[in-house]
Amino acid sequence: MPNRTDAISLLKADHEKVRGLLSQLEKSTERSAAKRETLLAQLETEILVHTTIEEEIFYPAYREAVSKKEDRKLYQEAIEEHHVVDLVMPEVKEADPSSEIFAAKAKVLKELIEHHAEEEEKEMFKRAKKAFEAEELKELGERMLARKEELMEEMEGGQAGARKSRQGGRGKQRMANGHDQHMPPRSTRRGGASREQTAH
């Protein structure tokens, strides 16, 4: 069982959970529309919480800790990959779960997320281990876990809190990164009305 207070272990555990849900979704059939809807809702929640703690806590810490251009490039690529997933998720949700179109869009979503997770694990996380001391990773992990639990509570109590938190945090991040443009509204995402970067 991973050490949940270690930032990288926590994120890897999230990746595995999402991979499992994606695998179940891919194996589901057109006759199991209700199951597909349930799995997609679970995925949406897991992805929202995971990307939020990354963009609010892990990514900014990583960006500050690294100095090489390639390391910082990984940070920006990760942010953009989150954005692409955000664009695809609503399309999957809008598709009829009993249709072939749903299966095709779900497959695209799966490939995007798996690529992103693999790239993080093989590149960003390895570089992060070199950039941070073990104690720093534990401290980050504790902060991320606390934020994750807070977001889960907000979702259980309703979507409004998570949406407000996500939107506000991303606005601050986009300003910090020198991005003042706003992404298209995304009412289908649980935690954010806009794709402003916070901090996949």
C-alpha positions as CSV (number, residue, x, y, z in Angstrom):
1,M,0.0,0.0,0.0
2,P,1.5,3.4,-1.0
3,N,2.5,5.9,1.6
4,R,-0.4,8.3,1.2
5,T,1.5,11.2,2.8
6,D,4.2,11.1,0.1
7,A,3.1,13.4,-2.8
8,I,4.3,11.1,-5.6
9,S,2.8,7.9,-4.1
10,L,-0.5,9.7,-3.6
11,L,-0.6,10.8,-7.2
12,K,0.4,7.4,-8.5
13,A,-2.4,5.8,-6.4
14,D,-4.8,8.2,-8.0
15,H,-3.6,7.2,-11.4
16,E,-4.2,3.6,-10.7
17,K,-7.7,4.2,-9.5
18,V,-8.5,6.2,-12.6
19,R,-6.9,3.6,-14.9
20,G,-9.2,1.0,-13.3
21,L,-12.3,3.0,-13.9
22,L,-11.2,3.7,-17.5
23,S,-10.7,0.0,-18.0
24,Q,-14.1,-0.8,-16.7
25,L,-15.7,1.8,-18.9
26,E,-13.9,0.5,-22.0
27,K,-15.1,-3.1,-21.3
28,S,-18.7,-2.0,-20.7
29,T,-21.2,-2.7,-23.4
30,E,-23.9,-0.6,-25.1
31,R,-26.5,-2.6,-23.2
32,S,-25.1,-1.4,-19.9
33,A,-25.8,2.3,-20.3
34,A,-26.6,2.8,-16.6
35,K,-23.3,1.3,-15.6
36,R,-21.5,3.5,-18.1
37,E,-23.1,6.6,-16.6
38,T,-22.1,5.6,-13.1
39,L,-18.5,4.9,-14.1
40,L,-18.2,8.2,-16.0
41,A,-19.5,10.1,-13.0
42,Q,-16.9,8.4,-10.8
43,L,-14.2,9.2,-13.3
44,E,-15.3,12.9,-13.5
45,T,-15.0,13.2,-9.7
46,E,-11.7,11.4,-9.5
47,I,-10.2,13.4,-12.3
48,L,-11.4,16.7,-10.9
49,V,-10.0,16.1,-7.5
50,H,-6.7,14.8,-8.8
51,T,-6.1,17.6,-11.3
52,T,-7.1,20.2,-8.6
53,I,-4.5,19.0,-6.1
54,E,-1.9,18.8,-8.8
55,E,-2.6,22.2,-10.1
56,E,-3.0,23.9,-6.8
57,I,-0.2,22.3,-4.9
58,F,2.1,19.8,-6.7
59,Y,2.7,21.6,-10.0
60,P,3.5,25.0,-8.5
61,A,5.9,23.4,-6.0
62,Y,7.5,21.4,-8.9
63,R,7.8,24.5,-11.1
64,E,9.5,26.4,-8.3
65,A,11.9,23.6,-7.4
66,V,13.2,22.8,-10.8
67,S,15.6,25.1,-12.8
68,K,16.2,23.3,-16.2
69,K,14.2,24.4,-19.2
70,E,13.1,20.8,-19.9
71,D,11.8,20.4,-16.4
72,R,9.7,23.5,-16.7
73,K,8.5,22.5,-20.1
74,L,7.0,19.3,-18.5
75,Y,5.1,21.5,-16.1
76,Q,3.5,23.5,-18.9
77,E,2.7,20.4,-21.0
78,A,1.0,18.8,-18.0
79,I,-1.3,21.8,-17.6
80,E,-2.2,21.7,-21.3
81,E,-2.9,18.0,-21.1
82,H,-5.3,18.6,-18.3
83,H,-7.0,21.2,-20.5
84,V,-7.4,18.7,-23.4
85,V,-9.0,16.2,-21.0
86,D,-11.4,18.9,-19.9
87,L,-12.5,19.5,-23.5
88,V,-13.1,15.8,-24.2
89,M,-14.9,14.9,-21.0
90,P,-18.1,17.0,-21.8
91,E,-18.3,15.3,-25.2
92,V,-18.3,11.9,-23.6
93,K,-21.0,13.0,-21.1
94,E,-23.2,14.4,-23.9
95,A,-23.0,11.2,-25.9
96,D,-25.7,8.5,-25.6
97,P,-24.2,5.9,-23.3
98,S,-25.9,3.1,-25.3
99,S,-24.2,4.2,-28.6
100,E,-21.0,3.4,-30.4
101,I,-20.2,7.1,-30.4
102,F,-20.0,7.0,-26.6
103,A,-17.6,4.1,-26.8
104,A,-15.4,5.8,-29.3
105,K,-15.2,9.1,-27.3
106,A,-14.6,7.1,-24.0
107,K,-11.7,5.4,-25.8
108,V,-10.2,8.7,-26.8
109,L,-10.5,9.9,-23.2
110,K,-8.8,6.8,-21.9
111,E,-5.9,7.2,-24.3
112,L,-5.4,10.9,-23.3
113,I,-5.5,10.2,-19.6
114,E,-3.2,7.1,-19.8
115,H,-0.7,9.0,-21.9
116,H,-0.7,11.9,-19.4
117,A,-0.3,9.6,-16.4
118,E,2.5,7.6,-18.0
119,E,4.4,10.8,-18.9
120,E,4.1,12.1,-15.4
121,E,5.3,8.9,-13.9
122,K,8.2,8.3,-16.2
123,E,9.4,11.9,-16.5
124,M,8.0,14.5,-14.1
125,F,7.8,12.3,-11.0
126,K,11.4,11.1,-11.5
127,R,12.6,14.7,-11.8
128,A,10.6,15.7,-8.8
129,K,12.3,13.1,-6.7
130,K,15.6,14.6,-7.5
131,A,14.4,18.2,-7.0
132,F,12.7,17.6,-3.6
133,E,14.0,16.2,-0.3
134,A,12.1,13.2,1.1
135,E,10.7,15.4,3.9
136,E,9.5,18.0,1.4
137,L,7.6,15.3,-0.6
138,K,5.9,14.2,2.6
139,E,4.9,17.7,3.5
140,L,3.5,18.2,0.0
141,G,1.7,14.9,0.3
142,E,0.1,15.8,3.5
143,R,-1.2,19.1,2.1
144,M,-2.5,17.4,-1.0
145,L,-4.3,14.7,1.0
146,A,-5.9,17.3,3.2
147,R,-7.1,19.3,0.1
148,K,-8.3,16.1,-1.5
149,E,-10.4,15.2,1.5
150,E,-11.8,18.8,1.5
151,L,-12.8,18.6,-2.1
152,M,-14.5,15.2,-1.6
153,E,-16.5,16.6,1.3
154,E,-17.5,19.6,-0.9
155,M,-18.7,17.3,-3.6
156,E,-20.7,15.1,-1.2
157,G,-22.3,18.3,0.1
158,G,-23.0,19.7,-3.3
159,Q,-21.1,20.9,-6.4
160,A,-21.1,24.6,-5.5
161,G,-18.2,24.6,-3.1
162,A,-15.9,22.6,-5.4
163,R,-16.9,24.8,-8.4
164,K,-16.1,28.0,-6.5
165,S,-12.8,26.7,-5.2
166,R,-11.7,25.4,-8.6
167,Q,-12.6,28.5,-10.5
168,G,-11.0,30.9,-8.0
169,G,-7.8,28.9,-7.8
170,R,-7.4,28.6,-11.5
171,G,-7.8,32.3,-12.0
172,K,-4.9,33.0,-9.7
173,Q,-2.7,30.5,-11.4
174,R,-3.4,31.8,-14.9
175,M,-2.4,35.3,-13.7
176,A,0.7,33.9,-12.0
177,N,1.7,32.2,-15.3
178,G,1.1,35.3,-17.3
179,H,-2.1,33.9,-19.0
180,D,-5.0,36.3,-19.0
181,Q,-7.1,34.7,-21.6
182,H,-10.2,32.7,-20.5
183,M,-11.0,29.2,-21.7
184,P,-14.5,28.4,-23.0
185,P,-17.1,27.9,-20.3
186,R,-17.4,24.2,-19.3
187,S,-20.6,23.8,-17.4
188,T,-20.4,20.0,-17.7
189,R,-17.3,19.8,-15.4
190,R,-18.2,19.3,-11.7
191,G,-15.6,21.6,-10.2
192,G,-15.1,24.5,-12.6
193,A,-17.1,26.8,-14.8
194,S,-14.0,27.8,-16.7
195,R,-10.7,26.3,-17.7
196,E,-8.5,28.8,-15.9
197,Q,-5.2,27.2,-14.8
198,T,-4.7,26.9,-11.1
199,A,-1.5,26.0,-10.3
200,H,-4.1,15.5,-14.2
